[in-house]
Amino acid sequence: MLCGKALSKALARLTHVHTAMKVVTPQAGERWQVVFRDGDKWQAGIYIPENTSREEVVVLERHSRPELFVLLEGRVTLVLSEDGVTLREVEMEPGKLYVVEEWHNAYRPGGAKGVALVVEAPDVETEYVSLEVACREV
């Protein structure tokens, strides 16, 4: 059992940890919000897809390094492509981690609420490819 000076020191450490913690609540309407960055090592952000259907996804992006997606709330469907032409959809599930290294975008089915946490390197290079209606496949 802690008492005296030992208890005071333990409480001081707990107080310090509590005040150093950052709690972030996603803001509606913001597509991408970086909420933490560890220098040039990694960053975490809140992602709320602006698209509400696959038909609205007209551009895919691909980064020079992988990204980690985690569904925080609601529904988000990833639109993925290995070649930038043939598309496949993956509806994210709570509790699963999605490491994405290919062409991608996302949507919130029917405009439902959908929020994902994304962890990535802050220095990624991004390429974009435009999708044409004629090349969409499932």
LINZIKA-V661431 format. One record per residue. RES is the residue in one small letter. PHI is phi in degrees with one decimal (* if undefined). D_CENTER is the distance of its C-alpha to the mean C-alpha in Angstrom with 1 decimal. Layout:
res: [RES;RES]
phi: [PHI;PHI]
d_center: [D_CENTER;D_CENTER]
//
This chain:
res: [m;l;c;g;k;a;l;s;k;a;l;a;r;l;t;h;v;h;t;a;m;k;v;v;t;p;q;a;g;e;r;w;q;v;v;f;r;d;g;d;k;w;q;a;g;i;y;i;p;e;n;t;s;r;e;e;v;v;v;l;e;r;h;s;r;p;e;l;f;v;l;l;e;g;r;v;t;l;v;l;s;e;d;g;v;t;l;r;e;v;e;m;e;p;g;k;l;y;v;v;e;e;w;h;n;a;y;r;p;g;g;a;k;g;v;a;l;v;v;e;a;p;d;v;e;t;e;y;v;s;l;e;v;a;c;r;e;v]
phi: [*;-88.6;-151.0;61.5;-63.3;-62.1;-66.0;-61.1;-65.4;-62.6;-65.1;-63.0;-64.3;-62.2;-62.7;-62.5;-60.2;-61.8;-73.3;-83.9;-73.0;-116.0;-111.4;-120.3;-109.2;-57.2;-97.1;-60.1;93.2;-89.9;-67.8;-142.1;-137.4;-71.5;-108.6;-156.8;-140.6;-102.2;54.4;-100.4;-87.6;-159.4;-143.3;-122.8;-142.7;-95.9;-119.0;-121.5;-56.1;-80.5;-77.8;-117.1;-158.3;-63.2;-62.6;-79.0;-78.8;-114.1;-139.3;-113.3;-126.6;-141.3;-108.1;-75.6;-139.3;-66.3;-122.6;-111.4;-110.8;-136.6;-72.3;-94.5;-161.2;75.6;-129.9;-137.6;-113.4;-81.3;-109.4;-122.5;-155.7;-79.8;-112.3;80.5;-125.7;-81.9;-103.1;-137.8;-112.5;-131.4;-77.4;-67.6;-121.2;-59.2;84.7;-107.8;-105.0;-119.0;-97.3;-111.7;-124.2;-113.1;-58.5;-159.2;-163.1;-158.2;-148.4;-105.2;-52.0;64.3;80.2;-59.3;-64.6;-156.4;-135.6;-125.9;-93.8;-123.5;-115.5;-153.4;-77.1;-75.0;-104.1;-70.1;-98.8;-120.8;-109.8;-127.7;-132.5;-87.4;-98.8;-108.3;-54.6;-66.7;-104.2;-79.0;-137.5;-116.3]
d_center: [42.8;41.9;44.3;45.4;43.8;41.5;40.1;39.7;37.8;35.4;34.8;34.2;31.6;29.8;30.0;28.6;25.6;25.0;25.3;23.0;20.1;17.5;16.3;13.7;13.8;11.4;13.8;14.7;14.9;12.5;10.2;8.3;9.4;9.5;10.7;12.1;13.5;16.0;18.2;17.7;16.4;12.6;10.2;7.3;5.8;5.5;4.8;8.1;9.6;13.1;14.7;16.6;18.1;18.2;21.1;19.2;17.0;19.4;17.4;15.4;13.9;14.1;13.6;16.2;14.1;11.7;7.9;6.7;4.6;6.2;7.7;8.9;11.4;13.2;12.8;10.4;12.1;10.9;13.8;14.7;17.8;19.5;22.1;20.6;23.1;22.9;19.9;18.6;16.4;14.5;13.9;11.3;13.2;12.8;13.5;12.5;10.3;9.5;10.3;10.5;13.4;14.8;14.9;12.1;11.1;10.4;12.4;13.3;16.6;19.5;17.5;16.6;14.3;10.8;7.8;4.5;3.4;2.3;6.1;8.4;12.0;12.9;15.8;14.4;16.6;15.4;17.7;17.9;20.0;21.5;22.1;25.6;26.6;29.1;26.8;24.4;25.0;23.5]
//
